[in-house]
Amino acid sequence: MALTLITDHPAWMDGPHGTRVRLVAYQGSPWLAVCSPAQALTLRLVGAEGDGQSPPVLSVAPSILPASRTAATLVQCLASLGTVQRLTNPSLWDAITTAILRQVVRADQARRVYRSWCQVHGPAVPAESSVLPPCPDPETVLSLCDRQFTEANTTFHRTALRAAAAAYRARHHTWEQLSPDDLVKALQEVPRIGPWTAAAAAADYTGDFAVYPHGDLAVRTWARRADPDHSFPDGEHAFSAYWRRLANEDRTALHALTLFTLTWGSHVRTARPGDISYPPA
């Protein structure tokens, strides 16, 4: 059966020989993730001895996509991806940072801003030169002056990043133990983190796309591209409610439907430059 790895996180970079590479920190150690041209994922511990427990990888089979007749054409298209895999973000702080930097900008711009942020203020890493450093930790964020945010093209986001860094230092041990739904609620208590940002961060960190903001423009765009004859409703809230009905209000099916749609969008070659932008927090 086919296997498709979604490389949606902006830390994924082009590596040698057609690969995609990303560095993640898991249980205090850096891991190099490599996606081959054939979509195979390998994980290697960097700069340390021993095997270690590798970061979690989510695998979702097409068999759990919704079985409703209304969704049949869309599901048929999505199922062509085979089993979808995603490297679950092992860092809640990175997930929060990524979601904040996606606020109010186009997807390609958000990717550039995230990479600039990591390259300018992230820590040095003992890995291949093509690998992006991790994002700056909360202590670094709180030590930066306004000018340093401007240097990394994050002037607009500095208030949210500072508020999130302070809240993360105080509450992350509690946040990391919460269920996906409770994590969404907890993150919204932070200034400048609204429902969209909280849901995107929680999905990235927990791997549960049942909590992803289903009215997101990316989901709406790729669903319409995958099934252009389907009469999806307009508007974020109407689409989100309809999307849940397509999944028969089943959490597992909703998770699969959303993840597969985003994966299809990240691999389809019909995207027009500058299509996707993201709403405010």
Kinemage of the C-alpha trace (Angstrom):
@kinemage 1
@onewidth
@group {chain A} dominant
@subgroup {mainchain}
@vectorlist {calphas} color= white
{ca met a 1} P 0.000 0.000 0.000
{ca ala a 2} L 1.124 3.556 -0.663
{ca leu a 3} L 2.628 5.591 2.152
{ca thr a 4} L 2.556 9.399 2.267
{ca leu a 5} L 4.457 11.499 4.790
{ca ile a 6} L 3.150 15.010 5.401
{ca thr a 7} L 5.950 17.550 5.779
{ca asp a 8} L 3.725 20.487 6.672
{ca his a 9} L 5.823 21.913 9.497
{ca pro a 10} L 8.025 24.834 8.349
{ca ala a 11} L 11.132 23.232 9.881
{ca trp a 12} L 11.223 20.682 7.047
{ca met a 13} L 13.978 21.721 4.637
{ca asp a 14} L 15.259 20.414 1.309
{ca gly a 15} L 18.139 18.017 1.918
{ca pro a 16} L 20.563 16.187 -0.382
{ca his a 17} L 19.419 13.841 -3.146
{ca gly a 18} L 15.779 14.904 -3.080
{ca thr a 19} L 15.264 14.291 0.625
{ca arg a 20} L 13.481 16.480 3.162
{ca val a 21} L 15.167 16.950 6.542
{ca arg a 22} L 14.150 18.301 9.926
{ca leu a 23} L 15.740 18.483 13.359
{ca val a 24} L 13.613 17.916 16.469
{ca ala a 25} L 14.437 17.696 20.166
{ca tyr a 26} L 12.958 14.724 22.007
{ca gln a 27} L 13.593 13.827 25.641
{ca gly a 28} L 16.504 16.244 25.727
{ca ser a 29} L 18.284 14.876 22.640
{ca pro a 30} L 18.378 16.128 19.037
{ca trp a 31} L 17.013 13.822 16.354
{ca leu a 32} L 17.457 14.172 12.604
{ca ala a 33} L 14.367 13.205 10.597
{ca val a 34} L 14.874 12.377 6.923
{ca cys a 35} L 12.060 11.897 4.421
{ca ser a 36} L 13.269 10.082 1.311
{ca pro a 37} L 11.905 10.788 -2.193
{ca ala a 38} L 9.923 7.556 -1.758
{ca gln a 39} L 8.258 9.003 1.386
{ca ala a 40} L 10.155 6.721 3.770
{ca leu a 41} L 10.929 8.328 7.137
{ca thr a 42} L 14.094 7.628 9.100
{ca leu a 43} L 15.015 9.078 12.507
{ca arg a 44} L 18.617 9.296 13.727
{ca leu a 45} L 19.928 10.411 17.101
{ca val a 46} L 22.422 13.247 16.563
{ca gly a 47} L 25.635 13.641 18.523
{ca ala a 48} L 24.861 11.031 21.176
{ca glu a 49} L 25.621 7.407 21.853
{ca gly a 50} L 23.022 4.706 22.255
{ca asp a 51} L 19.714 3.965 20.620
{ca gly a 52} L 17.335 6.083 22.657
{ca gln a 53} L 13.569 6.198 22.191
{ca ser a 54} L 12.761 7.951 18.924
{ca pro a 55} L 10.157 10.717 18.583
{ca pro a 56} L 6.583 9.551 17.976
{ca val a 57} L 5.367 9.122 14.412
{ca leu a 58} L 1.648 9.181 13.691
{ca ser a 59} L 0.317 6.632 11.163
{ca val a 60} L -3.274 6.816 9.933
{ca ala a 61} L -4.786 4.265 7.568
{ca pro a 62} L -7.381 5.316 4.966
{ca ser a 63} L -9.795 2.736 6.368
{ca ile a 64} L -10.793 5.142 9.151
{ca leu a 65} L -11.860 7.907 6.772
{ca pro a 66} L -15.613 8.642 6.904
{ca ala a 67} L -17.868 6.090 5.257
{ca ser a 68} L -20.761 8.453 4.568
{ca arg a 69} L -22.160 8.561 1.024
{ca thr a 70} L -21.928 12.359 0.976
{ca ala a 71} L -18.166 12.206 1.501
{ca ala a 72} L -17.563 9.276 -0.878
{ca thr a 73} L -15.900 11.175 -3.753
{ca leu a 74} L -13.689 13.216 -1.437
{ca val a 75} L -12.714 10.119 0.538
{ca gln a 76} L -11.888 8.210 -2.643
{ca cys a 77} L -9.488 10.969 -3.647
{ca leu a 78} L -7.892 11.179 -0.201
{ca ala a 79} L -7.566 7.415 0.148
{ca ser a 80} L -5.234 7.383 -2.851
{ca leu a 81} L -2.557 8.690 -0.452
{ca gly a 82} L -2.482 5.312 1.267
{ca thr a 83} L -1.412 5.394 4.896
{ca val a 84} L -0.547 8.912 6.008
{ca gln a 85} L 2.341 9.448 8.381
{ca arg a 86} L 3.295 12.589 10.303
{ca leu a 87} L 6.154 13.305 12.652
{ca thr a 88} L 4.289 14.552 15.713
{ca asn a 89} L 5.908 17.709 17.047
{ca pro a 90} L 7.612 16.610 20.293
{ca ser a 91} L 7.994 20.210 21.484
{ca leu a 92} L 4.919 22.014 22.776
{ca trp a 93} L 6.876 25.271 22.786
{ca asp a 94} L 7.742 24.877 19.100
{ca ala a 95} L 4.114 24.040 18.307
{ca ile a 96} L 2.961 27.220 20.049
{ca thr a 97} L 5.650 29.295 18.324
{ca thr a 98} L 4.764 27.889 14.908
{ca ala a 99} L 1.062 28.600 15.368
{ca ile a 100} L 1.756 32.176 16.512
{ca leu a 101} L 3.976 32.863 13.507
{ca arg a 102} L 1.213 31.604 11.206
{ca gln a 103} L -1.178 34.325 12.378
{ca val a 104} L -2.463 36.757 9.738
{ca val a 105} L 0.050 35.832 7.006
{ca arg a 106} L 0.154 33.649 3.921
{ca ala a 107} L 1.523 30.118 4.285
{ca asp a 108} L 4.689 30.840 2.303
{ca gln a 109} L 5.339 33.995 4.327
{ca ala a 110} L 4.762 32.141 7.614
{ca arg a 111} L 7.333 29.555 6.525
{ca arg a 112} L 9.904 32.255 5.769
{ca val a 113} L 9.248 34.052 9.064
{ca tyr a 114} L 9.580 30.835 11.090
{ca arg a 115} L 12.857 29.972 9.385
{ca ser a 116} L 14.228 33.486 9.849
{ca trp a 117} L 13.251 33.372 13.536
{ca cys a 118} L 15.105 30.084 14.044
{ca gln a 119} L 18.156 31.061 12.019
{ca val a 120} L 18.598 34.441 13.724
{ca his a 121} L 17.850 33.514 17.340
{ca gly a 122} L 17.795 29.704 17.522
{ca pro a 123} L 20.600 27.678 19.148
{ca ala a 124} L 23.493 26.199 17.208
{ca val a 125} L 23.011 22.528 16.387
{ca pro a 126} L 25.468 19.651 15.801
{ca ala a 127} L 23.916 18.535 12.536
{ca glu a 128} L 24.153 18.887 8.794
{ca ser a 129} L 24.318 22.465 7.548
{ca ser a 130} L 21.021 22.083 5.676
{ca val a 131} L 19.098 21.508 8.919
{ca leu a 132} L 17.233 24.419 10.471
{ca pro a 133} L 18.086 25.149 14.134
{ca pro a 134} L 15.282 24.721 16.682
{ca cys a 135} L 13.215 27.778 17.527
{ca pro a 136} L 14.496 30.073 20.300
{ca asp a 137} L 13.489 28.821 23.746
{ca pro a 138} L 11.237 30.867 26.057
{ca glu a 139} L 14.189 32.266 28.034
{ca thr a 140} L 15.760 33.565 24.828
{ca val a 141} L 12.469 35.102 23.695
{ca leu a 142} L 12.045 36.953 26.985
{ca ser a 143} L 15.600 38.315 26.763
{ca leu a 144} L 15.176 39.863 23.291
{ca cys a 145} L 14.690 43.583 22.794
{ca asp a 146} L 12.275 45.002 20.201
{ca arg a 147} L 15.087 45.525 17.688
{ca gln a 148} L 15.980 41.826 17.803
{ca phe a 149} L 12.420 40.869 16.926
{ca thr a 150} L 12.626 43.224 13.951
{ca glu a 151} L 15.879 41.570 12.822
{ca ala a 152} L 14.029 38.259 12.563
{ca asn a 153} L 10.942 39.780 10.856
{ca thr a 154} L 8.760 39.019 13.891
{ca thr a 155} L 7.820 42.545 14.971
{ca phe a 156} L 4.108 41.855 14.563
{ca his a 157} L 4.332 38.675 16.653
{ca arg a 158} L 6.564 39.897 19.495
{ca thr a 159} L 3.708 40.596 21.940
{ca ala a 160} L 2.228 37.138 21.462
{ca leu a 161} L 5.620 35.421 21.610
{ca arg a 162} L 6.550 37.196 24.841
{ca ala a 163} L 3.208 36.416 26.469
{ca ala a 164} L 3.432 32.786 25.365
{ca ala a 165} L 7.024 32.451 26.600
{ca ala a 166} L 6.121 33.762 30.053
{ca ala a 167} L 3.041 31.543 30.280
{ca tyr a 168} L 4.918 28.495 29.011
{ca arg a 169} L 7.628 28.844 31.662
{ca ala a 170} L 4.972 28.972 34.374
{ca arg a 171} L 2.552 26.316 33.120
{ca his a 172} L 4.174 23.960 30.613
{ca his a 173} L 4.387 21.002 33.016
{ca thr a 174} L 0.607 21.179 33.417
{ca trp a 175} L -0.070 21.868 29.733
{ca glu a 176} L 1.964 18.855 28.594
{ca gln a 177} L -0.291 16.511 30.597
{ca leu a 178} L -3.599 17.819 29.268
{ca ser a 179} L -5.887 16.139 26.772
{ca pro a 180} L -5.968 17.778 23.312
{ca asp a 181} L -9.313 19.480 24.016
{ca asp a 182} L -8.205 20.787 27.407
{ca leu a 183} L -4.914 21.982 25.928
{ca val a 184} L -6.825 24.085 23.388
{ca lys a 185} L -8.767 25.712 26.227
{ca ala a 186} L -5.667 26.300 28.357
{ca leu a 187} L -3.690 27.949 25.572
{ca gln a 188} L -6.493 30.417 24.943
{ca glu a 189} L -5.888 31.866 28.405
{ca val a 190} L -2.640 33.366 27.068
{ca pro a 191} L -2.962 36.902 25.642
{ca arg a 192} L -2.853 37.010 21.819
{ca ile a 193} L -3.568 33.276 21.544
{ca gly a 194} L -7.076 32.807 20.227
{ca pro a 195} L -9.071 29.705 19.221
{ca trp a 196} L -7.364 29.229 15.836
{ca thr a 197} L -3.822 29.495 17.207
{ca ala a 198} L -4.571 27.289 20.218
{ca ala a 199} L -6.188 24.575 18.097
{ca ala a 200} L -3.388 24.555 15.512
{ca ala a 201} L -0.739 24.301 18.238
{ca ala a 202} L -2.581 21.535 20.084
{ca ala a 203} L -3.014 19.467 16.902
{ca asp a 204} L 0.674 19.855 16.029
{ca tyr a 205} L 1.811 18.771 19.496
{ca thr a 206} L -0.681 16.006 20.284
{ca gly a 207} L -1.116 14.680 16.740
{ca asp a 208} L -4.891 14.816 17.194
{ca phe a 209} L -6.372 16.590 14.183
{ca ala a 210} L -9.866 16.281 15.600
{ca val a 211} L -8.992 19.519 17.436
{ca tyr a 212} L -7.517 21.263 14.397
{ca pro a 213} L -9.417 24.430 13.313
{ca his a 214} L -11.527 22.729 10.655
{ca gly a 215} L -12.738 25.983 9.158
{ca asp a 216} L -9.132 26.880 8.356
{ca leu a 217} L -8.692 28.241 4.848
{ca ala a 218} L -6.200 25.495 4.040
{ca val a 219} L -8.742 22.759 4.820
{ca arg a 220} L -11.457 24.556 2.836
{ca thr a 221} L -9.184 25.129 -0.153
{ca trp a 222} L -7.811 21.609 -0.395
{ca ala a 223} L -11.228 19.992 0.152
{ca arg a 224} L -12.613 21.980 -2.789
{ca arg a 225} L -9.615 21.110 -4.939
{ca ala a 226} L -9.886 17.414 -4.099
{ca asp a 227} L -13.642 17.294 -4.805
{ca pro a 228} L -14.486 20.303 -7.010
{ca asp a 229} L -18.072 19.135 -7.660
{ca his a 230} L -18.954 18.996 -3.976
{ca ser a 231} L -21.101 21.863 -2.668
{ca phe a 232} L -19.106 22.837 0.399
{ca pro a 233} L -20.604 25.774 2.299
{ca asp a 234} L -18.872 29.142 2.315
{ca gly a 235} L -17.588 30.716 5.499
{ca glu a 236} L -15.385 29.376 8.253
{ca his a 237} L -18.092 28.472 10.781
{ca ala a 238} L -20.516 26.943 8.279
{ca phe a 239} L -17.745 24.864 6.730
{ca ser a 240} L -16.499 23.670 10.132
{ca ala a 241} L -19.960 22.460 11.133
{ca tyr a 242} L -20.442 20.757 7.766
{ca trp a 243} L -17.007 19.134 8.014
{ca arg a 244} L -17.961 17.529 11.316
{ca arg a 245} L -21.173 16.229 9.772
{ca leu a 246} L -19.188 14.728 6.886
{ca ala a 247} L -17.261 12.801 9.531
{ca asn a 248} L -20.560 11.685 11.095
{ca glu a 249} L -19.570 13.624 14.242
{ca asp a 250} L -17.067 10.821 14.877
{ca arg a 251} L -13.804 12.040 16.423
{ca thr a 252} L -11.584 9.413 14.787
{ca ala a 253} L -13.087 9.985 11.343
{ca leu a 254} L -12.820 13.760 11.799
{ca his a 255} L -9.139 13.402 12.716
{ca ala a 256} L -8.467 11.291 9.617
{ca leu a 257} L -10.504 13.468 7.254
{ca thr a 258} L -8.651 16.613 8.335
{ca leu a 259} L -5.180 15.095 8.341
{ca phe a 260} L -5.659 13.447 4.931
{ca thr a 261} L -6.997 16.687 3.423
{ca leu a 262} L -4.015 18.686 4.662
{ca thr a 263} L -1.664 15.963 3.455
{ca trp a 264} L -3.293 15.922 0.022
{ca gly a 265} L -2.890 19.695 -0.136
{ca ser a 266} L 0.787 19.547 0.765
{ca his a 267} L 1.447 17.096 -2.077
{ca val a 268} L -0.913 18.262 -4.807
{ca arg a 269} L 0.675 20.142 -7.669
{ca thr a 270} L -2.292 22.339 -8.588
{ca ala a 271} L -1.664 24.972 -5.915
{ca arg a 272} L -1.391 28.540 -7.091
{ca pro a 273} L 1.271 30.729 -5.453
{ca gly a 274} L -0.085 32.825 -2.622
{ca asp a 275} L -3.406 30.962 -2.268
{ca ile a 276} L -3.421 30.202 1.434
{ca ser a 277} L -3.419 32.777 4.174
{ca tyr a 278} L -4.248 32.358 7.823
{ca pro a 279} L -6.739 34.234 10.003
{ca pro a 280} L -5.998 36.245 13.128
{ca ala a 281} L -5.477 34.491 16.452
